């Protein structure tokens, strides 16, 4: 054990020479991805191949209870221990993400490795026991690939969760849902007290490829609230008006001769009162038209959001992608979020969409932004966005109030505000929500402005909606039950 302490001390005194990495840096995300693949996939699912791929041939593993292991001994102990047929899935490892510190390692100015410090919790499900320990991992680039070369696991002790329910203690049940409902990938984000507290991704991004914590999802109509906040921030800055007629900037050729174009405003579009169909291709003529006078009724419309995008881009001479980058994505460090497909999309983290029979859909690759659909993002990125919405970041008090006021009745006793659907939950509490549904996409979020709590659900299957009810009730309690009751009455 003296050797363990000496080596550990040598690593610790090195840290002051290298600054701790920002949590939004590429290297930080890379190391967390490797951690996720090693433990969420390899350890928790007994995927030995993940360990074989990520462990250096020169691995040294130091454990304060079990001594020192090399790669061969480590893998042998894993196969014969928790991963044998009798004890399979007995132990689960959970990273205490907020404890994670990552420090780069350089030689002659060239990055060659990284040190990862943190805490991890272990749940021994069969005995309903839990433990917590500290760890230090040294990752090193070997022939351009990140490998775990040295690992210390120490200060093991019993763990009691004093905060009440543990958010992801239901992993076994979640995986059961995935199999029963033919959902390949499930991403969950939990917001508590105005902060993104938990991010977890389960399953596979495609058949045989395990999903990392930063899996990239197409989130379908969850695109619309992002576009809405872009516009509402511009309104808050005094650069755009909620009730200014949009014909000054854009008139669609299909309705150029219809005088009702002069009635279209941002408020009418964000509350889905344009009179447009959802999409023009749904019409027999394939052309855009008014199905009722703007501002007189509710009808959900992606076309309205696209109409607004074209007006914005005309006025500001910038694409929606550029406007979102400046106002939302860059300030919030949503580095994996974009409206358009480009060479920077990391396809190794992209969740493929599937139908109910497990057949993959073709990946959507938009070359121009769609204000209503097909945003690419991660649970963590979109969670940051929802936190900013809850906290009113970038919005004036007046605009925030306009956003959360009932602009028009929608369905099932609900209403639409500006960009968000509104649920009445009694006790003067409301929920803001939006869903997304496309081929191979089912997504949903619910946020509670009063308590500043919320839930974000991403799935990559036509059948993903089948897990909503249980998740809503589990994570949002009585409020989740009220939402389920409204939707199923």
C-alpha positions in Angstrom: 0.0 0.0 0.0 3.0 2.3 0.5 3.7 2.1 -3.2 0.1 3.1 -3.9 0.3 6.2 -1.7 3.7 7.2 -3.1 2.5 7.0 -6.7 -0.8 8.7 -5.9 1.1 11.5 -4.1 3.3 12.0 -7.1 0.3 12.5 -9.3 -1.4 14.9 -6.9 1.6 17.2 -6.5 1.8 17.5 -10.3 -1.7 19.0 -10.6 -0.8 22.6 -9.8 1.3 22.8 -12.9 -1.7 22.0 -15.2 -5.0 23.8 -14.8 -8.2 21.8 -14.3 -10.1 21.5 -17.6 -13.4 23.4 -18.1 -16.3 21.0 -18.2 -17.2 22.2 -21.7 -13.7 21.6 -23.2 -13.3 18.9 -25.9 -10.8 17.0 -23.8 -13.1 17.0 -20.7 -15.9 15.6 -22.9 -13.6 13.0 -24.5 -12.5 11.6 -21.1 -16.0 11.5 -19.8 -17.0 9.6 -23.0 -14.3 7.1 -22.4 -15.4 6.8 -18.7 -18.9 6.2 -19.9 -17.9 3.5 -22.4 -15.6 1.8 -19.8 -18.1 1.7 -16.9 -21.7 2.4 -18.1 -21.2 0.0 -21.0 -18.2 -2.3 -20.0 -18.7 -2.6 -16.2 -22.4 -2.2 -15.8 -23.3 -4.4 -18.8 -20.4 -6.8 -18.5 -19.2 -5.9 -22.0 -15.7 -7.3 -21.7 -14.7 -6.1 -25.2 -15.0 -2.5 -24.1 -12.4 -3.2 -21.4 -10.1 -4.9 -23.9 -10.4 -1.9 -26.2 -9.9 0.8 -23.6 -7.4 -0.7 -21.2 -3.7 -0.3 -22.1 -1.6 -3.4 -22.3 0.5 -1.8 -19.6 -2.4 -1.2 -17.2 -1.7 -1.0 -13.5 -4.8 -1.1 -11.3 -4.4 -0.3 -7.6 -7.3 -1.1 -5.3 -7.2 -0.4 -1.5 -9.0 -3.7 -0.8 -7.9 -6.1 -3.5 -4.3 -5.1 -4.2 -2.6 -4.6 -7.6 -3.7 -6.0 -10.9 -2.4 -5.9 -14.5 -4.7 -6.0 -17.5 -4.8 -9.8 -17.6 -5.6 -10.2 -13.9 -8.1 -7.4 -14.1 -10.0 -9.0 -16.9 -9.8 -12.5 -15.4 -11.2 -11.2 -12.1 -14.0 -9.3 -13.9 -15.0 -12.4 -15.9 -14.9 -14.7 -12.9 -16.5 -12.2 -10.5 -19.4 -9.9 -11.2 -19.6 -11.0 -14.8 -20.0 -14.7 -14.4 -23.4 -16.3 -15.0 -24.3 -16.6 -11.3 -23.5 -13.0 -10.2 -24.0 -11.1 -13.5 -25.2 -7.5 -12.9 -24.8 -7.9 -9.2 -22.8 -4.6 -9.0 -23.5 -1.3 -10.8 -21.1 1.6 -11.0 -22.3 5.2 -11.1 -20.1 8.2 -11.6 -20.6 11.1 -9.2 -20.3 13.5 -12.2 -20.1 16.7 -10.2 -17.0 15.4 -8.4 -15.1 14.9 -11.7 -11.9 16.8 -12.2 -9.7 16.4 -15.3 -6.2 17.7 -15.8 -4.2 17.5 -19.1 -0.7 16.0 -19.3 1.9 17.5 -21.6 5.4 16.8 -22.7 7.3 19.5 -24.5 4.0 21.2 -25.1 2.3 18.2 -26.7 -0.7 16.6 -25.1 -0.1 13.0 -24.3 -2.5 12.1 -21.5 -5.0 13.2 -18.9 -5.6 12.6 -15.2 -9.2 12.1 -14.0 -10.2 12.5 -10.4 -13.6 11.8 -8.9 -15.9 9.7 -6.9 -17.9 6.7 -7.9 -20.8 4.9 -6.3 -21.3 1.1 -6.4 -24.7 -0.5 -5.9 -24.7 -4.2 -4.9 -28.3 -4.8 -5.9 -28.6 -8.4 -4.6 -27.8 -7.3 -1.0 -29.3 -3.8 -1.5 -26.0 -2.3 -0.3 -24.1 0.6 -1.7 -20.6 1.9 -1.4 -18.7 4.9 -2.5 -15.0 5.4 -3.3 -12.6 7.9 -4.7 -10.6 7.2 -7.9 -7.8 8.6 -10.0 -7.5 7.4 -13.6 -4.6 8.2 -15.9 -5.5 8.1 -19.6 -2.8 8.2 -22.2 -2.8 8.5 -26.0 -1.3 5.3 -27.5 -1.1 5.4 -31.3 -3.7 8.1 -31.3 -6.2 6.2 -29.1 -7.1 7.0 -25.5 -6.2 4.1 -23.2 -6.5 3.7 -19.4 -2.9 3.1 -18.3 -3.1 3.6 -14.5 -6.1 3.5 -12.1 -6.4 4.0 -8.4 -9.6 3.1 -6.5 -9.4 3.9 -2.8 -11.3 5.2 0.3 -14.0 2.6 -0.1 -16.8 3.0 2.4 -20.5 2.5 2.9 -22.8 5.0 1.2 -26.1 6.3 2.4 -28.2 8.4 0.1 -29.3 11.2 2.4 -31.0 13.2 -0.3 -34.0 10.9 -0.6 -34.7 9.0 -3.9 -31.7 8.3 -6.0 -32.6 9.4 -9.5 -31.1 6.5 -11.5 -31.7 3.6 -9.1 -34.2 2.2 -11.5 -31.6 1.2 -14.2 -32.7 -2.4 -14.3 -36.4 -1.3 -14.9 -35.4 1.2 -17.5 -33.5 -1.4 -19.5 -36.5 -3.7 -19.2 -38.6 -1.0 -20.8 -36.1 -0.6 -23.6 -36.4 -4.2 -24.5 -40.1 -4.6 -24.0 -40.9 -1.4 -26.0 -38.2 -1.9 -28.6 -36.6 1.4 -27.8 -32.9 1.2 -28.6 -31.7 4.4 -26.9 -33.2 6.3 -24.0 -31.8 9.6 -22.7 -33.0 11.3 -19.5 -32.2 14.7 -18.0 -33.3 15.7 -14.6 -33.5 19.4 -13.6 -33.8 20.3 -9.9 -33.8 23.7 -8.3 -32.9 25.4 -11.6 -29.9 23.2 -12.3 -29.3 20.2 -14.5 -28.6 17.6 -11.9 -28.5 14.3 -13.8 -27.9 13.1 -17.3 -28.1 9.4 -18.2 -28.3 7.6 -21.5 -29.2 3.9 -21.8 -29.0 1.4 -24.6 -27.4 1.4 -28.0 -27.2 4.2 -30.6 -27.4 1.5 -33.3 -27.5 -2.2 -33.1 -24.4 -3.4 -31.3 -23.0 0.1 -30.6 -23.4 1.2 -27.0 -24.7 4.7 -26.3 -22.4 7.1 -24.6 -23.6 9.7 -22.2 -23.2 12.4 -24.9 -25.2 10.6 -27.5 -26.4 13.0 -30.3 -30.2 12.8 -30.9 -32.4 14.3 -33.6 -35.1 15.8 -31.3 -37.8 16.5 -33.9 -40.2 19.3 -32.8 -38.2 20.1 -29.7 -36.5 22.3 -32.2 -39.4 24.8 -32.0 -38.8 26.0 -28.4 -35.2 26.7 -29.3 -36.3 28.8 -32.3 -38.9 30.5 -30.0 -36.2 31.5 -27.5 -34.0 32.9 -30.2 -36.9 35.2 -31.3 -37.9 36.1 -27.7 -34.3 37.1 -26.9 -34.3 39.4 -29.9 -37.6 40.9 -28.6 -36.0 41.4 -25.2 -33.0 43.1 -26.9 -35.4 45.5 -28.7 -34.4 44.1 -32.1 -37.7 42.5 -32.9 -41.3 43.0 -32.2 -43.9 40.5 -31.1 -46.8 42.2 -32.9 -45.1 43.6 -35.9 -46.5 42.3 -39.2 -44.1 39.9 -40.8 -45.0 40.9 -44.4 -42.5 43.7 -44.1 -39.7 41.1 -44.2 -41.2 38.0 -45.9 -44.2 36.9 -47.9 -44.4 33.3 -49.1 -45.1 33.1 -52.8 -47.9 30.6 -52.3 -50.0 33.2 -50.4 -48.6 36.4 -51.9 -52.1 37.4 -53.2 -53.9 36.7 -49.9 -54.5 39.8 -47.8 -54.3 37.7 -44.6 -50.5 37.7 -44.9 -50.6 41.1 -43.3 -52.1 39.6 -40.1 -49.2 37.3 -39.5 -47.1 38.3 -36.5 -44.5 36.6 -34.3 -47.1 36.3 -31.4 -49.5 34.5 -33.7 -46.9 32.1 -35.0 -45.4 31.2 -31.7 -48.9 30.4 -30.3 -49.8 28.4 -33.4 -52.6 30.6 -34.6 -51.5 31.2 -38.2 -54.2 29.1 -39.9 -51.5 27.2 -41.8 -51.5 23.4 -42.0 -48.7 21.6 -40.1 -46.8 21.2 -43.5 -47.8 22.3 -46.9 -47.0 18.9 -48.4 -50.0 17.6 -46.5 -52.3 19.6 -48.8 -53.4 18.0 -52.0 -51.9 21.0 -53.9 -48.6 20.7 -51.9 -48.9 24.5 -51.5 -49.2 26.7 -48.4 -52.6 28.1 -47.7 -54.7 29.6 -44.9 -57.2 27.2 -43.4 -58.7 30.0 -41.2 -58.0 33.6 -40.5 -54.8 34.2 -38.5 -55.4 34.8 -34.8 -58.8 33.2 -34.6 -58.1 29.6 -33.7 -55.3 27.2 -32.7 -53.7 24.8 -35.2 -50.2 23.4 -34.7 -48.0 24.3 -37.6 -44.4 23.7 -38.5 -45.0 26.0 -41.5 -45.5 28.9 -39.2 -42.1 28.4 -37.6 -40.5 28.2 -41.0 -42.3 31.4 -42.1 -40.9 33.1 -39.0 -37.4 31.8 -39.8 -37.4 33.4 -43.3 -38.6 36.7 -42.0 -35.8 36.7 -39.3 -33.1 35.8 -41.9 -34.3 38.5 -44.3 -34.1 41.2 -41.6 -30.9 40.2 -40.0 -29.1 38.8 -43.0 -28.0 35.9 -40.9 -29.1 32.2 -40.9 -31.1 30.9 -38.0 -28.0 28.8 -37.2 -25.9 32.0 -36.9 -28.5 33.7 -34.7 -28.9 30.7 -32.4 -25.1 30.4 -32.2 -24.8 34.0 -31.0 -27.7 34.1 -28.6 -28.0 30.5 -27.2 -25.5 27.8 -28.3 -22.3 29.7 -27.7 -23.3 31.4 -24.4 -24.6 28.2 -23.0 -21.7 26.2 -24.5 -24.1 23.9 -26.3 -21.2 22.6 -28.5 -23.1 19.6 -29.8 -26.2 21.4 -30.9 -27.0 22.5 -34.4 -29.8 23.0 -37.0 -27.8 21.8 -39.9 -25.8 18.7 -40.8 -22.1 19.4 -41.5 -18.7 17.7 -41.3 -18.4 18.4 -37.6 -21.3 16.1 -36.7 -19.7 13.2 -34.7 -21.5 10.3 -36.3 -19.9 7.9 -33.8 -22.2 9.4 -31.2 -25.3 9.7 -33.4 -28.5 7.8 -32.4 -30.0 6.1 -35.4 -33.9 6.2 -35.5 -35.9 2.9 -35.7 -39.4 1.9 -36.4 -41.5 -0.4 -34.2 -40.1 -3.5 -36.0 -36.5 -2.4 -35.5 -35.8 -1.2 -39.0 -33.5 1.8 -39.2 -34.7 5.0 -40.9 -32.4 7.0 -43.1 -30.7 9.8 -41.2 -32.0 13.3 -41.9 -29.2 15.7 -43.0 -30.5 19.2 -43.4 -28.3 21.6 -45.4 -30.3 24.6 -44.3 -31.9 25.2 -40.8 -35.4 24.1 -40.2 -37.0 26.2 -37.5 -39.5 23.5 -36.6 -37.7 20.2 -36.9 -34.6 18.0 -36.9 -32.4 19.9 -34.3 -29.3 17.8 -33.4 -28.4 17.9 -29.7 -27.5 15.9 -26.6 -29.4 15.5 -23.3 -26.8 17.6 -21.6 -26.9 20.4 -24.2 -30.7 20.6 -24.3 -30.8 20.3 -20.5 -28.7 23.5 -20.3 -31.1 25.2 -22.6 -34.1 24.2 -20.5 -32.3 25.5 -17.4 -31.8 28.8 -19.1 -35.5 28.9 -20.0 -36.5 28.2 -16.4 -34.2 30.9 -15.1 -35.3 33.4 -17.8 -31.8 33.9 -19.1 -31.7 36.5 -21.9 -35.4 37.4 -21.5 -36.8 40.6 -20.1 -39.4 40.2 -17.3 -42.2 41.3 -19.7 -41.2 38.9 -22.4 -40.9 36.0 -19.9 -44.4 36.8 -18.7 -45.7 36.9 -22.3 -44.1 33.5 -23.0 -45.9 31.8 -20.0 -49.3 33.6 -20.5 -52.0 31.5 -22.1 -52.3 32.9 -25.6 -54.8 30.4 -27.0 -56.5 27.2 -25.9 -54.9 24.1 -27.5 -56.2 20.6 -26.7 -57.4 18.6 -23.6 -57.8 21.8 -21.6 -54.3 22.9 -22.2 -53.1 26.2 -23.7 -50.2 27.5 -25.8 -48.1 30.4 -24.7 -45.2 31.6 -26.9 -43.4 28.5 -28.0 -44.5 26.3 -25.1 -47.6 24.4 -24.3 -49.0 25.1 -20.8 -50.5 22.7 -18.3 -52.5 23.8 -15.3 -51.4 21.7 -12.3 -53.5 23.2 -9.5 -52.1 25.2 -6.5 -51.2 28.0 -9.0 -48.6 25.8 -10.5 -48.1 25.4 -14.3 -45.9 23.3 -16.4 -44.3 24.3 -19.7 -43.9 21.4 -22.2 -43.2 20.4 -25.7 -43.0 17.1 -27.5 -41.4 15.9 -30.7 -42.4 13.1 -33.0 -40.8 12.1 -36.3 -39.7 8.8 -37.9 -37.6 7.1 -35.3 -37.9 10.0 -32.8 -40.1 10.5 -29.7 -39.0 13.3 -27.4 -40.6 15.3 -24.6 -39.8 17.8 -21.9 -41.7 19.2 -19.0 -40.4 22.1 -16.9 -42.0 23.7 -13.8 -41.2 27.4 -13.5 -42.4 27.7 -9.9 -40.2 24.9 -8.4 -37.6 25.1 -11.2 -37.7 21.4 -11.7 -38.1 19.5 -14.9 -37.7 16.3 -16.9 -36.2 15.7 -20.4 -36.8 12.5 -22.3 -35.1 11.5 -25.7 -35.7 8.2 -27.5 -34.8 7.0 -31.0 -37.8 4.8 -31.7 -41.4 5.2 -33.0 -42.4 3.4 -29.8 -40.6 5.7 -27.4 -43.8 7.4 -26.2 -44.6 4.2 -24.4 -42.0 4.9 -21.6 -43.3 8.5 -20.9 -45.9 7.7 -18.3 -43.7 5.7 -16.0 -40.9 8.3 -16.3 -43.2 11.3 -15.7 -44.7 9.7 -12.6 -41.3 8.5 -11.2 -39.4 11.8 -11.7 -42.1 14.4 -11.3 -44.3 12.7 -8.7 -47.8 14.2 -8.3 -47.1 16.7 -11.1 -46.2 13.9 -13.4 -49.4 12.1 -12.5 -51.4 15.2 -13.2 -49.8 15.5 -16.7 -50.6 11.9 -17.4 -54.2 12.4 -16.3 -54.6 15.3 -18.6 -53.2 13.5 -21.6 -55.2 10.3 -21.0 -58.6 11.7 -20.0 
